[in-house]
Amino acid sequence: MSEDKLPATFPELACLTVSGADATTFLHGQFCADLLPIPVGEGCLTAWCTAKGRVITTVIAIRQAEGWLLLLPANLVERVTQRLRMFVLRADVVLQRGGEQGPAGWRDWARFDVQSGLPWVDADTSEKFLPQELNLERWQGLSYTKGCYPGQEIVARLRYRGTVKRGLFRLRAAGSLPAALVSGRRLLNTAGEPVATVLYTAASGPGEVLALAVMDFSAATGPVLFCEPGGAPITVMGPVEKEI
């Protein structure tokens, strides 16, 4: 694989611009981060959830003078655009899709995202996780004080009355496994039980790949996982820290 070739299991990204006089208040009422204090030129990683609190997609939202630039997995951008338009109603908001992003050094970009614990949710993992299971607090992408947004009641209830049972983990595997470690792939423990779900992988060097997965905390004591019983072992490197 050349240094600038996009790894097959890292989600290709696309842009969505949101402009208009009501762009900020509109997105603030949809995403689970507090967007109001973010100044022009800065942004955050956040998520858009269903009414049941499940993450439809994660998105990097960057504030611009005329609105917002959203960066999200390309295989979800059409669905997200259409669904967001359903909530615009009479607000002064214009949604416009941009192109796919292919900056130089995709391999390094993907590896950095895994190492940083950046939880991209694409079409194959959409609506499978709660924001807390993706460590969104770590990126200031989840606010418990901003008020209503889709899924807010369920997300808040988990914080104050429940227990988060899954979280982000980094994995390491042989370079021969990327084709199996696709987004949404369920991974097994030594007893053959599904305990983790792959978000994406990235090449980390000759013959080795890294992966980011959501894994049951109860399974975290096991040092290895498998794509299938008797398959090649996948090393559990450890959990992604809760705070940067």
C-alpha positions in Angstrom: 0.0 0.0 0.0 1.4 3.4 -0.9 1.7 6.0 1.8 -1.0 8.2 0.4 -3.5 5.5 -0.5 -6.7 5.4 1.6 -7.0 2.3 3.7 -10.0 0.3 2.6 -11.5 0.1 6.1 -11.1 3.8 6.9 -14.3 5.8 6.1 -14.0 8.1 3.2 -15.2 11.6 4.3 -17.4 14.2 2.7 -18.4 17.8 3.4 -21.8 19.3 4.1 -22.2 23.0 4.4 -25.0 24.5 6.5 -25.6 28.2 6.0 -28.3 30.8 6.6 -29.3 33.1 9.4 -30.6 30.2 11.5 -27.8 27.7 10.8 -26.2 27.8 14.3 -29.4 27.5 16.3 -30.6 24.8 14.0 -27.6 22.6 14.4 -27.3 23.4 18.1 -30.8 21.9 18.4 -29.8 18.7 16.5 -26.3 17.8 17.6 -25.4 16.7 21.2 -22.6 19.3 21.6 -23.0 22.9 22.7 -22.2 24.8 19.5 -23.2 28.3 20.6 -19.9 29.3 22.2 -17.7 27.9 19.4 -16.0 30.8 17.6 -15.5 31.2 13.9 -12.6 29.0 12.7 -12.9 26.5 15.5 -15.0 23.3 15.8 -15.6 20.1 17.6 -16.3 16.4 17.1 -19.9 15.7 18.0 -22.8 13.4 17.0 -26.3 13.4 15.7 -28.6 11.0 17.4 -32.0 9.3 16.9 -34.8 9.9 19.3 -33.7 6.7 21.1 -30.2 8.2 21.7 -28.4 6.1 19.1 -25.7 7.8 17.1 -26.6 8.2 13.5 -23.2 9.6 12.6 -20.3 11.4 14.2 -19.3 14.6 12.6 -16.6 17.3 12.9 -18.5 20.6 12.9 -16.4 23.7 12.1 -17.9 27.2 12.5 -17.5 29.5 9.5 -18.5 33.2 9.0 -21.4 32.2 6.9 -22.4 29.0 8.8 -20.9 25.6 9.4 -18.8 23.0 7.6 -19.6 19.5 8.5 -17.1 16.6 7.9 -18.7 13.1 8.1 -18.4 9.7 6.5 -19.3 9.9 2.8 -21.6 6.8 2.9 -23.9 8.7 5.3 -23.8 12.2 3.9 -26.8 11.7 1.6 -28.9 10.2 4.3 -27.9 12.8 6.8 -28.6 15.6 4.4 -32.1 14.4 3.6 -33.0 13.7 7.2 -31.7 17.1 8.4 -33.9 18.8 5.8 -36.9 17.2 7.4 -36.3 19.4 10.5 -35.6 22.7 8.8 -39.2 23.6 8.3 -39.4 27.5 8.1 -35.9 28.1 9.4 -33.4 30.1 7.3 -31.1 27.1 6.7 -29.5 25.9 3.5 -27.8 22.5 3.3 -25.4 21.8 0.5 -23.3 18.8 -0.1 -19.6 19.2 -0.9 -17.2 16.7 -2.4 -15.3 13.8 -0.9 -12.1 14.7 0.8 -8.8 13.1 -0.3 -5.9 15.0 1.3 -2.3 13.7 1.0 -1.3 11.2 3.7 -4.5 9.3 4.2 -2.6 6.5 5.8 -1.1 8.8 8.4 -4.5 10.5 8.9 -6.2 7.2 9.6 -3.5 6.0 11.9 -3.6 9.3 13.8 -7.4 9.0 14.2 -7.1 5.5 15.7 -4.3 6.6 18.0 -6.4 9.6 19.1 -9.5 7.5 19.6 -11.6 9.5 17.2 -14.8 7.5 16.8 -16.0 7.7 13.2 -19.5 6.2 12.8 -20.4 5.3 9.2 -23.3 3.6 7.5 -22.3 0.2 8.8 -22.2 1.2 12.4 -25.0 3.9 12.3 -27.5 3.7 15.2 -25.6 1.0 17.1 -24.1 3.1 19.9 -24.9 5.7 22.5 -22.7 8.8 22.6 -21.1 7.8 25.9 -20.0 4.5 24.4 -18.0 6.5 21.9 -16.3 8.7 24.5 -17.8 11.9 23.0 -17.3 13.7 26.3 -13.6 13.4 25.7 -13.9 15.7 22.7 -16.4 18.1 24.3 -18.9 16.7 21.8 -21.6 15.9 24.4 -23.2 18.4 26.6 -25.5 17.6 29.5 -26.5 21.3 30.1 -27.3 22.6 26.6 -31.0 21.7 26.6 -33.0 19.6 24.1 -31.7 17.7 21.1 -32.8 14.3 19.6 -32.2 11.5 22.1 -31.3 14.0 24.9 -33.6 12.4 27.5 -32.1 8.9 27.0 -28.6 10.1 26.9 -29.1 12.1 30.2 -30.8 9.2 31.9 -27.8 7.0 31.2 -25.5 9.6 32.8 -27.5 10.1 36.0 -29.3 6.7 36.5 -27.5 4.1 34.4 -24.2 2.5 33.7 -22.2 2.6 30.5 -21.3 -1.0 29.7 -19.3 -0.5 26.5 -16.5 1.8 25.5 -13.8 2.5 22.9 -10.7 0.2 22.7 -7.7 0.2 20.4 -6.8 -3.1 18.8 -3.7 -4.4 16.9 -3.8 -7.1 14.3 -1.6 -8.7 11.6 -1.6 -6.9 8.2 -3.4 -9.9 6.6 -6.6 -9.1 8.5 -7.8 -5.7 7.2 -10.2 -7.3 4.8 -11.9 -9.0 7.7 -11.8 -6.0 10.1 -14.4 -4.0 8.3 -16.7 -1.4 9.8 -19.5 -3.1 11.7 -17.6 -6.5 12.1 -18.4 -8.3 15.3 -15.4 -9.7 17.1 -15.4 -12.7 19.4 -13.7 -13.5 22.7 -12.0 -16.8 23.5 -15.3 -18.4 24.3 -16.7 -17.4 20.8 -19.0 -14.8 22.2 -19.5 -11.4 20.3 -18.1 -8.7 22.6 -16.9 -5.9 20.3 -17.8 -4.1 17.1 -15.1 -2.6 14.7 -15.5 1.1 13.8 -12.5 1.2 11.3 -8.9 0.2 10.9 -5.7 1.8 9.7 -2.3 0.6 8.5 0.3 1.2 11.1 3.4 -0.3 9.5 4.6 -3.3 7.5 2.4 -6.2 8.3 0.4 -4.5 11.0 -2.9 -2.7 11.3 -4.6 -0.8 14.2 -8.3 -0.7 14.8 -10.8 1.2 16.9 -13.7 -0.8 18.3 -16.5 -0.5 20.8 -16.1 -3.3 23.3 -17.9 -4.6 26.4 -16.1 -3.5 29.5 -16.8 -7.0 31.0 -14.6 -8.5 28.2 -11.7 -6.1 28.7 -9.8 -8.6 30.8 -9.3 -10.8 27.8 -6.0 -10.0 25.9 -7.2 -11.1 22.5 -10.2 -11.2 20.2 -11.0 -13.1 17.0 -12.9 -12.5 13.8 -14.0 -16.1 13.8 -13.4 -19.1 16.1 -9.8 -20.4 15.6 -8.8 -17.4 13.6 -5.8 -15.1 13.9 -5.7 -13.3 17.2 -6.4 -9.6 17.5 -4.6 -8.0 20.4 -6.5 -5.7 22.8 -4.2 -2.8 23.4 -6.5 -1.1 26.0 -9.3 1.4 26.4 -9.2 4.9 25.0 -8.8 7.3 27.8 -11.8 9.2 29.0 -10.1 12.6 28.8 -7.6 14.2 26.5 
